[in-house]
């Protein structure tokens, strides 16, 4: 793709700083660079230059770097001007560059051009914004790996396996007059099973990457006076929630952002779940159920006496929601702190009041958020996870029709839809609306 217009924007952060950066991209860059420097610049070499107005008045002095197409971030001619980090000087320099033929860039337009020119795929482009917005060291490392193509290569590998399976099935459809039933070939089922395992692994990694990127949303639920607010205070390290012996103190959803060794958590303390005639408390219970719908983790706070009965509160949750049971108040029950992995949930015995046993809870929350995912961990977004889940739906449908009816045409169509859903991650198949929504969330200058 080639653009007829040239874009410019201040690429450094707003406010005063030692150094400010102005970025320009497009066909007018060579002329702008020559006019500012007074001669043709050497590619990829820093030139000390006086940046002047058209009448010769000095704006600033700084460095000029020229990157000719296609060896640049956007794939177009790119110019970078580095001067003093005064907002006034940078704004004046930006107006000067625009007077020479550039226009103000939209948010994310530089990275959008990099995508459209094939310098980055869509997942890599999104990782650029994720790297800038990273809230933890682990999140920044994961975003950097996505930007370098770790996630994209895994998607591409899955895509190639999917295409190979489509070729096999569609070849069988193209020769219906053959007496051999190609669709009964065990190789097809083997390929489909292997594809399902590969997809399951990638989906699990993408979910971890999403949590590293977005943080984990934890809904703290339970009966009134189970110790939910005490737990919120213990995890946040402050008296954020009011704690009393009066049941139903918490009426609304109380949110607190917590960082555990650089891992971001959003804790939501909810109203006690019970039948009540109080209209205010009823609204609190309704909001508590709404919080569960959007949560990544449901953390049920209970005690030894009510634990088995309270499990019913987790019964109707979607399979994607992680389940944690905190058996609280072990300081009153004279029980010891411990940790168990059970079929229905992870169980932790602890005391929110004394803090005994909470380290095990913190460690498990960090693991759910992607900590310790290894050197191959990458960042991902919710749309990537949703796309992979859609791929799984189409693969399951293809598997069903092949086993039940040997309907090759239906299986081929399901695989085509799976391929399209997978292609939306990297931008092979995408829409202008999706691109607009993604790049409009970027900062100006990137």
C-alpha positions in Angstrom: 0.0 0.0 0.0 1.2 3.5 -0.7 -0.3 6.7 0.8 -0.5 10.0 -1.0 -0.5 12.0 2.2 2.2 12.5 4.8 1.4 12.4 8.5 3.1 14.0 11.4 2.7 13.8 15.2 4.5 14.4 18.5 5.7 10.9 19.5 7.0 11.7 23.0 4.8 11.9 26.1 2.9 15.1 26.9 4.5 17.6 29.2 8.0 19.0 29.7 11.0 16.7 29.3 14.6 16.8 28.4 14.0 15.5 24.9 11.0 15.6 22.7 10.4 13.6 19.5 8.4 14.4 16.4 7.7 11.7 13.8 6.8 12.1 10.1 5.8 9.4 7.6 4.9 9.6 3.9 6.0 10.6 0.4 6.8 14.2 1.4 9.4 13.2 4.0 12.5 13.5 1.7 11.6 17.1 0.8 10.8 18.0 4.4 14.1 16.5 5.6 16.1 18.3 2.9 14.5 21.7 3.7 15.0 21.4 7.5 18.6 20.1 7.1 19.6 22.3 4.1 20.8 19.2 2.2 19.8 15.6 1.4 20.2 13.6 4.6 22.1 10.3 4.7 19.8 7.4 5.6 19.8 6.1 9.2 22.4 8.6 10.3 21.8 11.2 13.0 22.3 14.8 11.7 22.7 17.8 14.0 20.4 20.4 12.6 18.9 23.8 13.2 15.1 23.6 12.8 14.0 26.9 11.3 10.8 28.7 10.2 10.4 29.5 6.5 11.7 33.0 7.1 14.8 31.6 8.8 13.8 32.2 12.4 15.2 29.5 14.7 12.7 27.1 16.3 15.1 24.7 18.0 18.3 22.7 17.5 18.4 18.9 17.6 18.9 15.6 15.7 17.3 14.7 12.4 17.1 11.0 11.4 15.9 9.8 8.0 14.7 6.3 7.2 13.9 5.7 3.5 11.2 3.3 2.4 10.8 0.4 2.8 13.3 0.0 5.6 11.3 1.9 8.2 8.7 1.3 10.9 5.8 2.2 8.6 7.3 0.9 5.4 7.2 4.5 4.0 9.8 7.3 4.2 10.0 8.2 7.9 11.6 11.2 9.5 12.3 11.6 13.2 13.1 15.0 14.7 14.6 15.1 18.3 14.7 18.4 20.0 14.2 19.9 23.5 11.1 18.5 25.3 9.3 21.8 25.5 5.6 21.4 24.5 5.7 24.9 23.0 8.8 24.2 20.8 7.4 20.8 19.7 4.1 22.3 18.8 5.8 25.0 16.8 7.9 22.4 15.0 4.8 20.3 14.3 3.1 23.3 12.7 6.2 24.0 10.6 6.3 20.4 9.3 2.6 20.5 8.5 3.2 23.7 6.5 5.7 21.8 4.4 3.1 19.3 3.3 2.2 17.0 6.2 -1.0 16.7 8.2 -1.7 15.7 11.8 -1.8 11.9 12.3 -4.8 10.1 13.7 -4.3 8.0 16.8 -2.4 4.8 15.9 -2.0 5.8 12.2 1.8 5.1 12.1 1.2 1.6 13.3 -1.8 1.2 11.1 0.4 2.1 8.1 3.0 -0.5 9.3 0.2 -3.1 9.3 -1.2 -2.1 5.9 2.3 -2.1 4.4 3.0 -5.6 5.7 5.6 -4.6 8.3 3.5 -6.0 11.1 0.5 -8.3 11.3 -2.6 -7.2 13.3 -1.6 -9.2 16.4 1.9 -7.6 16.4 0.4 -4.2 15.9 -1.9 -4.6 18.9 1.1 -5.8 20.9 2.8 -2.4 20.3 -0.1 -0.7 22.2 0.0 -3.4 24.8 3.7 -2.8 25.4 3.2 0.9 25.8 0.4 0.3 28.3 2.0 -2.6 30.2 1.3 -2.3 33.9 3.9 -4.9 35.0 7.3 -6.2 34.0 5.8 -9.6 33.1 3.2 -7.9 31.0 5.8 -5.8 29.2 7.9 -8.9 28.4 4.9 -10.8 27.1 3.8 -7.8 24.9 7.4 -7.6 23.5 7.3 -11.3 22.6 4.0 -10.8 20.8 5.4 -7.8 19.0 8.3 -10.0 17.8 5.8 -12.5 16.4 5.7 -15.3 18.9 1.9 -15.4 19.0 1.6 -14.8 15.3 3.8 -17.8 14.5 1.7 -20.1 16.7 -1.4 -18.9 14.9 0.3 -19.3 11.5 1.3 -22.9 12.4 -2.3 -23.7 13.4 -3.5 -22.1 10.2 -1.2 -24.2 8.0 -2.4 -27.4 9.8 -6.0 -26.3 9.2 -5.4 -25.6 5.5 -3.8 -29.0 5.1 -6.9 -30.7 6.5 -9.1 -28.6 4.3 -7.1 -29.7 1.2 -7.5 -33.4 2.2 -11.3 -33.1 2.7 -12.0 -31.0 -0.4 -9.9 -33.4 -2.5 -12.2 -36.2 -1.4 -15.2 -34.1 -2.3 -13.8 -33.4 -5.8 -13.7 -37.1 -6.7 -17.1 -38.5 -5.7 -17.0 -41.1 -8.5 -14.1 -42.9 -6.9 -15.2 -46.1 -5.1 -12.8 -45.5 -2.2 -14.4 -43.5 0.6 -11.6 -40.9 1.2 -13.5 -39.4 4.1 -13.2 -42.6 6.0 -9.4 -42.3 5.8 -8.1 -42.5 9.5 -5.6 -39.8 8.6 -8.4 -37.2 8.4 -9.6 -38.0 11.9 -6.0 -38.0 13.1 -5.3 -34.6 11.6 -8.5 -33.2 13.1 -7.7 -34.6 16.6 -4.1 -33.2 16.4 -5.6 -29.8 15.3 -7.9 -29.8 18.3 -5.0 -30.5 20.7 -2.9 -27.7 19.1 -5.8 -25.3 19.3 -6.5 -26.2 22.9 -2.9 -25.5 23.9 -2.9 -22.2 22.0 -6.2 -21.1 23.6 -4.8 -21.8 27.0 -1.7 -19.8 26.3 -3.8 -16.9 24.9 -6.0 -16.8 28.0 -2.8 -16.5 30.1 -1.5 -13.8 27.8 -4.8 -11.9 28.0 -4.6 -12.0 31.8 -1.0 -10.8 31.8 -2.2 -8.0 29.6 -5.5 -7.0 31.2 -5.0 -8.3 34.7 -7.4 -10.8 36.4 -10.9 -9.8 37.5 -11.7 -11.5 40.8 -15.3 -11.5 42.1 -15.3 -12.1 45.9 -18.6 -13.8 46.7 -20.2 -15.6 49.7 -22.8 -15.3 52.4 -23.1 -12.2 54.6 -20.4 -12.0 57.3 -18.3 -14.7 55.6 -15.3 -12.4 55.7 -15.3 -11.0 52.1 -14.5 -7.4 53.1 -11.8 -8.6 55.5 -10.2 -10.5 52.6 -10.4 -7.5 50.3 -8.6 -5.4 53.0 -6.0 -8.1 53.6 -5.2 -8.5 49.9 -5.1 -4.7 49.2 -3.1 -3.9 52.4 -5.6 -1.2 53.5 -8.9 -0.7 55.2 -10.7 -0.3 51.9 -13.9 -1.9 53.0 -16.0 -1.5 56.2 -15.9 -4.6 58.4 -18.5 -5.1 61.1 -20.4 -7.9 62.7 -23.6 -6.6 61.2 -24.7 -8.8 58.2 -25.3 -7.0 54.9 -22.8 -4.1 55.5 -21.6 -4.3 51.9 -24.5 -3.2 49.6 -22.6 -2.2 46.4 -19.7 -3.6 44.5 -16.4 -2.3 45.9 -13.5 -2.6 43.5 -9.8 -2.4 44.3 -6.8 -2.8 42.0 -4.0 -4.8 43.6 -0.5 -5.6 42.3 1.0 -8.9 43.4 4.7 -8.9 42.5 3.9 -6.9 39.4 0.8 -8.9 38.5 -2.4 -6.8 38.2 -5.6 -8.0 39.9 -9.0 -6.2 40.0 -10.8 -7.4 43.2 -14.5 -6.9 43.5 -16.1 -7.2 47.0 -19.8 -8.0 46.5 -22.9 -8.0 48.7 -23.6 -11.1 50.7 -25.7 -13.6 48.6 -28.9 -14.4 50.4 -32.7 -14.0 50.2 -33.7 -10.6 51.6 -36.7 -8.3 51.6 -34.5 -5.2 51.8 -34.7 -3.5 48.4 -31.2 -2.0 48.7 -29.7 -5.3 49.6 -31.6 -7.0 46.8 -30.0 -4.6 44.4 -26.6 -5.4 45.9 -27.3 -9.1 45.4 -28.3 -8.5 41.8 -25.1 -6.6 41.2 -23.1 -9.3 42.8 -24.5 -11.8 40.3 -23.7 -9.4 37.5 -20.1 -9.2 38.7 -19.8 -12.9 38.4 -20.7 -12.8 34.7 -17.7 -10.6 33.9 -15.2 -12.2 36.3 -12.2 -14.3 35.4 -12.1 -15.8 38.9 -15.0 -16.5 41.3 -13.5 -16.5 44.9 -16.0 -18.0 47.3 -15.4 -17.0 50.9 -17.0 -19.4 53.4 -16.1 -21.2 56.6 -15.7 -24.8 57.7 -19.3 -25.1 58.9 -20.9 -23.9 55.6 -18.3 -24.8 53.0 -20.1 -27.7 51.3 -23.5 -26.0 51.3 -22.0 -22.7 49.9 -20.6 -24.6 46.9 -24.0 -24.2 45.3 -23.1 -20.5 44.7 -20.5 -21.7 42.1 -22.8 -24.2 40.4 -24.1 -22.2 37.5 -20.9 -20.4 36.5 -19.6 -20.7 33.0 -16.8 -23.2 32.5 -14.3 -20.4 31.6 -14.6 -18.9 35.1 -11.9 -20.2 37.5 -13.2 -21.3 40.9 -11.5 -20.7 44.2 -12.9 -21.6 47.6 -11.4 -19.8 50.7 -12.3 -21.6 53.9 -12.0 -18.6 56.2 -11.7 -18.0 59.9 -9.3 -20.9 60.7 -8.1 -18.8 63.6 -11.5 -19.3 65.2 -11.9 -23.0 64.2 -8.4 -23.9 65.4 -7.7 -25.4 62.0 -4.4 -25.3 60.1 -3.7 -23.4 56.9 -3.6 -25.7 53.8 -4.1 -25.9 50.1 -5.9 -28.6 48.1 -6.7 -29.1 44.4 -10.2 -30.7 44.1 -12.3 -31.5 41.1 -14.8 -28.7 41.7 -12.3 -25.9 42.7 -9.1 -25.0 44.3 -9.5 -24.9 48.1 -7.5 -22.8 50.5 -7.8 -22.7 54.3 -6.8 -19.4 55.7 -7.7 -16.5 58.0 -8.4 -13.1 56.4 -8.2 -11.5 59.9 -4.7 -12.8 60.8 -3.3 -13.4 57.3 -2.4 -17.0 58.0 -2.6 -19.1 54.8 -3.2 -16.1 52.5 0.2 -16.6 50.9 -1.0 -19.7 49.2 -4.1 -17.8 47.9 -1.8 -15.0 46.6 0.4 -17.5 44.8 -2.5 -19.2 43.1 -4.0 -15.9 42.0 -0.6 -14.9 40.5 -0.5 -18.2 38.6 -4.0 -17.6 37.2 -2.8 -14.2 36.0 0.0 -15.8 34.0 2.9 -15.5 36.4 5.5 -18.2 35.8 4.2 -18.9 32.3 7.8 -19.3 31.1 9.9 -17.5 28.6 7.5 -18.3 25.7 4.6 -16.4 27.3 3.0 -13.7 25.0 0.4 -11.1 25.4 -3.1 -11.5 23.9 -6.4 -9.7 23.8 -9.9 -10.7 24.6 -10.8 -10.6 20.9 -8.0 -13.2 20.2 -9.4 -15.5 22.8 -12.9 -15.1 21.5 -11.6 -15.9 17.9 -9.9 -19.0 19.1 -13.0 -20.1 20.9 -15.0 -19.6 17.7 -12.4 -21.8 15.9 -13.0 -24.5 18.4 -16.7 -24.4 17.8 -16.2 -24.8 14.0 -13.7 -27.7 14.5 -16.2 -29.4 16.9 -18.9 -29.1 14.2 -16.6 -30.5 11.5 -15.7 -33.4 13.7 -19.4 -34.1 14.4 -20.5 -34.1 10.8 -17.6 -36.3 9.7 -18.3 -38.9 12.4 -22.1 -38.8 12.1 -22.8 -38.3 8.4 -19.5 -38.2 6.4 -20.9 -35.0 5.0 -17.7 -33.7 3.4 -19.3 -30.5 2.2 -20.5 -29.5 5.6 -17.1 -30.4 7.2 -15.3 -28.3 4.6 -17.5 -25.3 5.2 -17.0 -25.6 9.0 -13.2 -25.7 8.4 -13.5 -22.7 6.1 -15.2 -20.7 8.8 -12.6 -21.8 11.3 -9.9 -20.6 9.0 -11.6 -17.2 8.6 -12.0 -16.9 12.4 -8.3 -17.7 12.8 -7.3 -15.2 10.1 -9.1 -12.4 12.0 -6.4 -12.6 14.7 -3.5 -11.6 12.4 -5.6 -9.6 10.0 -5.7 -12.0 7.0 -9.5 -11.6 7.2 -10.6 -8.4 8.8 -13.0 -5.4 8.3 -12.4 -1.7 8.2 -14.6 -1.3 11.3 -12.4 -3.7 13.3 -9.2 -1.9 12.1 -10.8 1.5 13.1 -11.7 0.2 16.6 -8.2 -1.2 17.2 -6.1 1.7 16.0 -8.2 4.4 17.4 -7.3 3.1 20.9 -3.6 3.9 20.2 -1.9 7.0 21.4 -1.2 9.8 18.8 2.3 9.5 17.4 2.3 5.6 17.5 
